[in-house]
Amino acid sequence: MEFCRAVMMGLADDGGLVIPQSIPDVRSRLDEWRKLDYPALAFEVFRQFVNDIPPADLQKLVNETYSEAFPPVVAPVVPVGDVFIMELWHGPTLAFKDIALQFLGRLFEYILLRTGGRLNILGATSGDTGSAAIAGVRGREGVNIFVMHPRGAVSRVQELQMTTVMDPNVHNLAIDGTFDDCQRIMKTLFADLDFKRRVSLGAINSVNWARVLAQIVYYFKAAFHVQAATGAETVRVAVPTGNFGDVLAGWYAMKMGAPISRLILATNRNDILSRFFNTGEYSLGEVVRTMSPSMDIQVASNFERYLYYRLGCNPVRLRDTMQQFAETGSLRVEPSAGGAVDGDFAAGAAGEEDCLATIGEYHRRYDYLLDPHTAVGVSVAGRLHEPGHPTVCLATAHPAKFPEAIAKAIGRDIARHPAVSALAKLPTRCQSLPNDIEAVWQFILTHV
Ligand SMILES: *Cc1c(COP(=O)(O)O)cnc(C)c1O
């Protein structure tokens, strides 16, 4: 399948996820790639997977994204204590999701200008995804975006990041219900094929292949940086994980030949993924609320992609296994000969106390503020320390997005960022709607 079609489609027609036909081996290019700046490296990585955009156009899209939206550097790496921290929050909404969604917004516009079509994106958010998606498509030609959030149930900063956007193609819908209600409305509308065609409904959630692709780039960048700084042959990358999108990008980077020895998969108390990599058992639990809300997830939507490879690239086995999971709420993968579920990963979970203690420790000892998601990764990486193997921890959000957690961890409300402070003074725009499919349906029809 062509790349652009996969991007516009999101999910495959049978409900499955699209994956690349093959994973390119780039080992012979590493010495050349390590000299590139972020936009140039992104172009080289994207080129391995994009078959239907002329190279000059792709280069322009990538340059615009990574030289405009992330001033002054896309993903700086700083040494802090015993680890390196790669700050992925230098985009407009201060969370790592900008790195993929700033590209995706521009890519949608490019494709729609070429084909003359329009796209109406519908999403449901409990926080970070909605604001980053809105920032990615605001003001872009050919695209409208409708984002539902549970009224009064997203954090103050996240709500303002969404509702202070005044572009006419952005519609915030505050639903009188829970996040699950928002998701149910979304699923029902997507299942209405007549409606879906009529308004060309699109999705922007983390199963979109372009989002995974855009995240592969910084794993190479991280590994090159730490190699240069330490002289080590390979590095470990610690990733705070929810939907398995970010860490899956890391796994692709590893398979392509990035000098990464292991991915440290870190979850909060919603630990379905860390349990899986320690026991081989993937079994559903209750979602509990934590101070790292973007990781409060049980069914990880990108896990199916990984499972395809883990089950020997056998689509029939994958289908049977997913079917079993749908019916029983659990599935099992046999550990390999060495006893590990997968040697590419080491996994662990951090509870609320671990998270608070880690934020406190890094502030006290190194004068560095971790956001609660990043702290989960740093905490687990510290526990799974391997002597002689340098570790880079991905920082997925700026601490000013989560001021309550910071105040709780260090006793004072000191997490600040000018972009967050500025929000309080801006006008807001948001439509309140009842928890009702018909109402959302009507709103979209009158605003496309
Ligand atoms: C979305 C998010 C995560 C989890 O990323 P996944 O790709 O879902 O694993 C971690 N931290 C922050 C701040 C996020 O917004």
The ligand as a MOL file (V3000), in Angstrom:
LIG
                    3D

  0  0  0     0  0            999 V3000
M  V30 BEGIN CTAB
M  V30 COUNTS 15 15 0 0 0
M  V30 BEGIN ATOM
M  V30 1 C 1.1300 9.9640 25.3980 0
M  V30 2 C 2.1270 10.1530 26.4710 0
M  V30 3 C 2.9080 9.0780 26.9510 0
M  V30 4 C 2.7300 7.6450 26.4710 0
M  V30 5 O 3.1010 7.4690 25.1120 0
M  V30 6 P 2.6160 6.1510 24.3260 0
M  V30 7 O 3.0710 6.3550 22.9230 0
M  V30 8 O 1.1200 6.1370 24.4380 0
M  V30 9 O 3.2340 4.9880 24.9830 0
M  V30 10 C 3.8710 9.3450 27.9210 0
M  V30 11 N 4.0420 10.5870 28.4110 0
M  V30 12 C 3.3090 11.6430 27.9790 0
M  V30 13 C 3.5440 12.9790 28.5860 0
M  V30 14 C 2.3440 11.4710 26.9900 0
M  V30 15 O 1.6170 12.5220 26.5720 0
M  V30 END ATOM
M  V30 BEGIN BOND
M  V30 1 1 1 2
M  V30 2 1 2 3
M  V30 3 2 2 14
M  V30 4 1 3 4
M  V30 5 2 3 10
M  V30 6 1 4 5
M  V30 7 1 5 6
M  V30 8 2 6 7
M  V30 9 1 6 8
M  V30 10 1 6 9
M  V30 11 1 10 11
M  V30 12 2 11 12
M  V30 13 1 12 13
M  V30 14 1 12 14
M  V30 15 1 14 15
M  V30 END BOND
M  V30 END CTAB
M  END
